[in-house]
Amino acid sequence: MHAGVDVGGTKVLAVELAGAGDDLVVAATAQVPMPGRSASEAEVEDAVARAVLEVAAGRPLTRVGVSTAGLVDREGERVRFAAHLPWRDAPVRARLAERVGAPVVLANDANCAAHAELVAGALRGASSALLVTVGTGIGGAVVLDGRVVLGANGMAGEFGHVQVVPDGLPCECGLRGCWEQYCSGRALERVMRVALGSHLDGPEVAALARNGDPVARQAFATVGTWLGVGIAGLVSAFDPEAVVVGGGVSAVGDLLLEPARRRLLDALQATAYRDVPRLVATRFGPEAGAVGAALLADPARTPA
């Protein structure tokens, strides 16, 4: 069997796919919590292997696609740097292949998500588009001429580390004022901590917001407004026909996207004289990275 696995800041998600094109679905999943912020490279790789072997359920693996946060080289061999993971210039592809006992394809998580949405999701048929993932941090991907752009080093689309506030909040990447410090799962938790004086994680805040809690809904409005601020800058730079938003934080849908749409219209020049790109959620939601990785591992599921 083929599997896809997404390695994020808080969890590892593995999937098995069924069908193709419009009929593509996630047939099985396995989720393993990330061992912790101070986890070693080996502990993270063990968690990845556990998720893959769990979704395989004893069946032999043909190939595994791995979607990971961080800077992946163009060759798909090494994770050069990951702000929320311990890998530093690490030969991740080879080490994971040894752990799971099958060939591995390695790619950046947002690029994998964009691939999934191009093949069978919200970007199907799009020529130029942007994808923004809002999870523990922010990831991104650029689509030009219907293809994901990697950049000279394979590191295009690192939107989360564009500075939006000079000398702003410190970021785990080592810079200050990065976009993801104001628009991410951790930013959402920070807003709630300031408002309530207690810690709630992202899913807890989302549950409160869905149930109408005004503080939680305002927290999503704040993060959503910052989402619109960053997207307006990206639209000015790339002029895409669509912007799709994925990642765990986006699971609340319009609670996040409506304030982003409003801010996009306020912050983008000449909106009366241009086609403002549609701003929508990914079809595959938080599973998009794992789905894209599985498609890279099993290209037969990609329509010609």
C-alpha positions as CSV (number, residue, x, y, z in Angstrom):
1,M,0.0,0.0,0.0
2,H,0.9,3.7,-0.3
3,A,0.7,6.0,2.6
4,G,1.0,9.8,3.2
5,V,2.0,11.3,6.5
6,D,2.0,14.9,7.7
7,V,4.5,16.0,10.4
8,G,3.3,19.1,12.2
9,G,4.2,20.9,15.4
10,T,1.7,19.1,17.6
11,K,0.9,15.8,15.9
12,V,1.7,13.3,13.1
13,L,-1.1,12.3,10.8
14,A,-0.9,9.4,8.4
15,V,-3.5,8.6,5.7
16,E,-4.4,6.0,3.2
17,L,-6.3,7.2,0.0
18,A,-9.0,5.6,-2.1
19,G,-10.3,6.7,-5.5
20,A,-8.9,9.4,-7.7
21,G,-9.8,12.9,-9.0
22,D,-13.2,14.1,-7.8
23,D,-13.8,10.7,-6.1
24,L,-10.5,10.9,-4.1
25,V,-11.2,10.2,-0.4
26,V,-9.2,9.5,2.8
27,A,-9.9,5.8,3.4
28,A,-8.0,5.5,6.7
29,T,-6.1,7.6,9.2
30,A,-3.7,7.2,12.1
31,Q,-2.7,10.0,14.4
32,V,0.2,10.1,16.9
33,P,0.9,13.1,19.2
34,M,4.2,14.9,18.7
35,P,6.4,13.8,21.7
36,G,6.9,17.5,22.8
37,R,8.6,20.7,22.0
38,S,11.9,19.4,23.4
39,A,11.8,16.2,21.4
40,S,14.9,14.9,19.7
41,E,15.1,14.1,16.0
42,A,15.0,10.4,16.7
43,E,11.8,10.8,18.8
44,V,10.1,12.7,16.0
45,E,11.1,10.1,13.5
46,D,9.9,7.3,15.7
47,A,6.5,9.1,15.9
48,V,6.3,9.3,12.1
49,A,7.1,5.6,11.8
50,R,4.5,4.7,14.3
51,A,1.8,6.6,12.5
52,V,2.7,5.1,9.1
53,L,2.9,1.6,10.5
54,E,-0.5,2.1,12.2
55,V,-2.3,3.2,9.1
56,A,-0.6,0.3,7.1
57,A,-2.1,-2.1,9.7
58,G,0.3,-4.9,8.9
59,R,0.2,-4.5,5.1
60,P,3.5,-4.1,3.2
61,L,4.3,-0.6,2.2
62,T,5.1,0.2,-1.4
63,R,6.0,3.9,-0.9
64,V,5.4,6.6,1.7
65,G,5.0,10.3,1.1
66,V,6.1,12.6,4.0
67,S,4.8,16.1,4.3
68,T,6.7,18.2,6.9
69,A,6.8,21.7,8.2
70,G,10.1,23.4,7.6
71,L,12.6,24.1,4.8
72,V,13.0,21.0,2.6
73,D,15.8,21.0,0.0
74,R,14.9,20.8,-3.7
75,E,16.1,17.3,-3.9
76,G,13.7,16.1,-1.2
77,E,16.4,14.6,0.8
78,R,17.0,16.9,3.8
79,V,15.0,19.2,6.2
80,R,17.4,22.1,6.4
81,F,15.5,24.0,9.2
82,A,12.1,23.7,10.9
83,A,11.1,26.3,13.5
84,H,8.8,24.0,15.3
85,L,10.7,20.7,14.9
86,P,14.2,19.6,15.9
87,W,15.5,18.9,12.4
88,R,18.6,20.9,11.4
89,D,20.1,20.0,8.0
90,A,18.9,16.4,8.7
91,P,18.8,13.6,6.1
92,V,15.2,12.9,6.9
93,R,14.2,11.0,3.8
94,A,16.8,8.3,4.2
95,R,16.3,7.9,7.9
96,L,12.5,7.6,7.6
97,A,12.9,5.1,4.7
98,E,15.0,2.9,6.9
99,R,12.4,3.2,9.8
100,V,9.4,2.3,7.7
101,G,11.1,-0.2,5.4
102,A,9.9,1.4,2.2
103,P,11.0,4.2,-0.2
104,V,10.0,7.7,1.0
105,V,9.2,10.9,-0.9
106,L,9.8,14.0,1.2
107,A,8.3,17.5,0.6
108,N,7.3,20.6,2.4
109,D,3.8,20.4,4.0
110,A,2.3,23.4,2.3
111,N,3.6,22.3,-1.0
112,C,2.0,18.9,-0.4
113,A,-1.3,20.6,0.5
114,A,-1.2,22.7,-2.6
115,H,-0.6,19.5,-4.7
116,A,-3.6,17.8,-3.1
117,E,-5.8,20.8,-3.8
118,L,-4.6,21.1,-7.4
119,V,-5.2,17.4,-8.1
120,A,-8.6,17.0,-6.4
121,G,-9.6,20.0,-4.3
122,A,-10.3,23.7,-4.3
123,L,-7.5,24.6,-6.8
124,R,-8.4,22.1,-9.4
125,G,-8.0,23.8,-12.8
126,A,-6.4,26.9,-11.3
127,S,-3.4,28.4,-13.1
128,S,-2.2,30.9,-10.5
129,A,-3.0,30.5,-6.8
130,L,-1.7,30.8,-3.3
131,L,-2.2,28.3,-0.4
132,V,-1.8,29.4,3.2
133,T,-1.8,26.8,6.0
134,V,-2.6,28.1,9.5
135,G,-1.7,25.6,12.1
136,T,1.0,25.8,14.8
137,G,2.6,28.3,12.5
138,I,2.0,29.5,9.0
139,G,3.0,27.7,5.8
140,G,2.5,28.6,2.2
141,A,2.8,27.5,-1.4
142,V,2.8,29.4,-4.7
143,V,1.1,27.9,-7.8
144,L,2.1,29.3,-11.2
145,D,1.0,27.8,-14.5
146,G,-0.7,25.1,-12.6
147,R,2.4,23.9,-10.8
148,V,3.8,24.4,-7.3
149,V,6.8,26.7,-7.4
150,L,9.8,25.4,-5.3
151,G,12.2,28.3,-5.7
152,A,16.0,28.3,-6.0
153,N,16.5,26.4,-2.8
154,G,13.2,24.6,-2.6
155,M,12.0,27.0,0.1
156,A,9.5,29.2,-1.7
157,G,6.2,30.0,0.2
158,E,7.6,30.5,3.7
159,F,5.0,33.2,4.2
160,G,4.8,32.7,8.0
161,H,8.2,34.3,8.4
162,V,7.5,37.4,6.4
163,Q,7.9,40.3,8.9
164,V,4.6,42.2,9.4
165,V,5.6,44.1,12.6
166,P,9.1,45.5,12.7
167,D,10.7,44.5,16.1
168,G,7.5,42.7,17.0
169,L,7.0,39.5,18.9
170,P,10.0,37.1,18.9
171,C,9.5,34.0,16.7
172,E,10.9,30.5,17.1
173,C,12.7,31.0,13.8
174,G,15.0,33.6,15.4
175,L,13.4,36.7,13.8
176,R,10.9,39.1,15.3
177,G,7.5,40.3,14.1
178,C,6.8,37.3,11.8
179,W,3.3,36.9,10.4
180,E,2.8,33.6,12.2
181,Q,3.2,35.3,15.6
182,Y,-0.1,37.1,15.0
183,C,-1.9,34.5,12.9
184,S,-1.5,30.9,13.9
185,G,-2.7,28.4,16.5
186,R,-0.2,29.7,19.0
187,A,-1.3,33.3,18.3
188,L,-4.9,32.2,18.9
189,E,-3.9,30.6,22.3
190,R,-2.0,33.8,23.2
191,V,-5.1,36.0,22.5
192,M,-7.2,33.8,24.7
193,R,-4.6,33.7,27.5
194,V,-4.5,37.5,27.6
195,A,-8.3,37.7,27.6
196,L,-9.0,34.9,30.2
197,G,-5.7,34.6,32.1
198,S,-5.7,30.8,31.5
199,H,-4.5,28.5,28.8
200,L,-6.7,26.8,26.2
201,D,-5.4,24.9,23.2
202,G,-6.6,25.6,19.7
203,P,-9.3,22.8,19.6
204,E,-10.7,24.0,22.9
205,V,-11.0,27.6,21.6
206,A,-12.6,26.3,18.4
207,A,-15.2,24.4,20.4
208,L,-16.0,27.5,22.4
209,A,-16.3,29.6,19.3
210,R,-18.7,27.2,17.6
211,N,-20.9,27.3,20.7
212,G,-21.1,31.0,20.5
213,D,-18.6,32.1,23.2
214,P,-18.0,35.8,22.5
215,V,-14.3,35.8,23.8
216,A,-13.4,32.8,21.6
217,R,-15.2,34.3,18.6
218,Q,-13.4,37.5,19.1
219,A,-10.1,35.7,19.3
220,F,-10.8,34.1,15.9
221,A,-11.8,37.5,14.5
222,T,-8.4,38.9,15.7
223,V,-6.4,36.1,14.1
224,G,-8.6,36.2,11.0
225,T,-8.0,40.0,10.6
226,W,-4.2,39.3,10.7
227,L,-4.8,36.6,8.1
228,G,-6.3,39.1,5.8
229,V,-3.4,41.5,6.4
230,G,-0.9,39.0,5.3
231,I,-3.0,37.7,2.4
232,A,-3.4,41.3,1.1
233,G,0.3,41.6,0.8
234,L,0.6,38.3,-1.0
235,V,-2.1,39.2,-3.4
236,S,-0.3,42.4,-4.3
237,A,2.8,40.5,-4.9
238,F,1.5,37.5,-6.9
239,D,-2.0,38.6,-8.3
240,P,-3.4,35.0,-8.0
241,E,-6.9,33.9,-9.1
242,A,-7.5,32.1,-5.8
243,V,-6.2,31.9,-2.3
244,V,-7.0,28.8,-0.3
245,V,-6.6,28.5,3.4
246,G,-5.9,25.2,5.2
247,G,-4.4,23.9,8.4
248,G,-5.9,23.1,11.8
249,V,-7.0,26.6,12.7
250,S,-9.0,26.9,9.4
251,A,-11.3,24.1,10.5
252,V,-13.7,26.7,12.0
253,G,-14.4,28.0,8.5
254,D,-16.0,31.4,8.2
255,L,-15.3,32.3,11.8
256,L,-11.7,32.7,10.5
257,L,-12.3,33.5,6.8
258,E,-14.9,36.2,7.0
259,P,-12.7,38.7,9.0
260,A,-9.9,37.7,6.6
261,R,-12.0,38.6,3.6
262,R,-13.0,41.9,5.1
263,R,-9.5,42.8,5.9
264,L,-8.3,41.7,2.4
265,L,-10.8,44.2,0.8
266,D,-9.7,47.0,3.1
267,A,-6.0,46.4,2.7
268,L,-5.8,45.7,-1.1
269,Q,-5.3,48.5,-3.5
270,A,-7.7,49.3,-6.4
271,T,-10.3,46.7,-5.5
272,A,-12.9,48.5,-7.7
273,Y,-10.6,48.0,-10.7
274,R,-9.5,44.4,-10.3
275,D,-10.8,40.9,-9.7
276,V,-10.2,40.2,-6.1
277,P,-9.2,36.5,-5.7
278,R,-11.6,34.2,-4.1
279,L,-10.6,33.3,-0.5
280,V,-11.8,29.8,0.4
281,A,-11.0,26.9,2.6
282,T,-9.1,23.8,1.3
283,R,-11.2,20.8,0.4
284,F,-9.1,18.5,2.5
285,G,-8.8,20.8,5.5
286,P,-6.1,19.7,8.1
287,E,-5.6,16.5,6.2
288,A,-4.4,18.3,3.0
289,G,-0.7,17.9,3.7
290,A,-1.0,14.2,4.3
291,V,-3.2,13.7,1.2
292,G,-0.7,15.6,-1.0
293,A,2.1,13.4,0.4
294,A,0.1,10.3,-0.4
295,L,-0.5,11.5,-3.9
296,L,3.2,12.1,-4.4
297,A,3.9,8.6,-3.2
298,D,1.2,7.2,-5.5
299,P,1.0,9.4,-8.7
300,A,-1.3,6.9,-10.4
301,R,-4.1,8.5,-8.4
302,T,-3.4,11.8,-10.2
303,P,-5.5,12.3,-13.4
304,A,-3.5,12.8,-16.5
